[in-house]
Amino acid sequence: MPEVVMPRLSDTMEEGVLSRWLKKEGDAVRQGDVIGEIDTDKATMELESFDDGILEKLLVPEGTTVAIGQPLAVIGDGSGRPEPAAPAPAGTALPAQEAPAAPTLKPVPAAAGARPAAGSQRLLSSPLARREAARHGLDPATITGTGPGGRIVRADVKAAVAEAETDRSHREGQAQPSGQDTQPAGQDTQPAQPPSSAPDSVEVPLTQMRKVTARRLTESAAAPHFYLTVVVRVDALFRFRSEVNERFADQGIKVSVTDLLVRACAVTLRTHQQVNSSWAGDKILAHRRINIGVAVALDDGLIVPVVTDPDAKSLYQIAAETRSLAEKARSGRLTLQEFSGGTFTISNLGMFGIDKFTAVINPPEAAILAVGAATEEPFVQDGELHSRRIMKITMTSDHRVLDGATAAAFLSDLKERLEDPLRIVI
């Protein structure tokens, strides 16, 4: 009988969590029907049936961590039930098997402003938000999502908890008798302090994304890092950005600083191909294509969607692509191709007011660029005091792949391009 198995959906995926079943044993299913949801290291995905038939057996309970290739369910003709091994307890990992090339998962769709229909079991929410809601005894269906496409995020659950506490306090206050003193005469009226039963700390289960982030950062720590920082004068860059956005406003084009950095890094990598390399254990892989990853922060961790071939794309194409990738990342709709194959990464924390920071290499890439905020600084020219806008950028490099002089030459050329922005587009 055909089995539904846990497929490998990314190069970093080794296991997934069967977060919930949307069909039950005995239900008739057709090819393409969504039968469950799985939390992977990148997003929450839908598990599809790849055949017509009867869902005869669910092999793992909700919350189970399952290795790639491990059977999840059995679809048959309804004539009988198989006798599989007993399901593992929730939260335990099952042994790995060879993963078939059957992509039976697809990203959860998130139409703008969409909310689940009444009675529907499919609710757009992050795994962390669902766990947080369950911990507080809240039904996620009663919570209004403020994330992309109406997605419920952890902040929405916290707001719902706070609202529930406020309502409870209000009801308790109304229950007190008014207009009379409830304390016996001669006694202090200090309120009694009820003993607190809340623990000092609360365990937060790790999401698949957080597990993989931790593992990959541990791998990255094994690489010998070194850091180079340059100060870039960005007055011309910001004027150039304003002119581009004003010139093409009627076409809906809006270029960000990150878009300019993606294009600038890609053009600079053309002449510094060694930086566009990866560590491969006993060899170095020099990549012919330039693919720039842009780090995006999510509730459940960090993901790096990839802009492919930005050295061959216009600023308009790059701006449209980075915006689309960020929206897909936040709503859990990235495909495997959209977060794989990066050769260089940019992490921009300037919008958070961070002046300067160092980023951890995204293995197996050889380098990552950390971008700080644009700030004003005074300087003296011809005996007169002036002000200029600067931005500090720091490149972290893997010393197994790059030497200091090689990284410095790349960073020097990148600085020149950013200070003369017309060189970015030619």
Secondary structure, 3 states (H helix, E strand, C coil): CCEEECCCCCCCCCEEEEEEECCCCCCEECCCCEEEEEECCCCEEEEECCCCEEEEEECCCCCEEEECCCEEEEEECCCCCCCCCCCCCCCCECCCCCCCCCCCEEECCCCCCCCCCCCCCCCCECHHHHHHHHHCCCCHHHCCCCCHHHCECHHHHHHHHHHHHHHHHHHHHHHCCCCCCCCCCCCCCCCCCCCCCCCCCCCCCCCHHHHHHHHHHHHHHCCCEEEEEEEEECHHHHHHHHHHHHHCHHHCCCCCHHHHHHHHHHHHHHCCCCCCEEECCCCEEECCCCEEEECEEECCEEECCEEECHHHCCHHHHHHHHHHHHHHHHCCCCCHHHHCCCCEEEEECHHHCCCCCCCCCCCCECEEEEEEEEEEEEEEECCEEEEEEEEEEEEEEECCCCCHHHHHHHHHHHHHHHHCHHHHCC
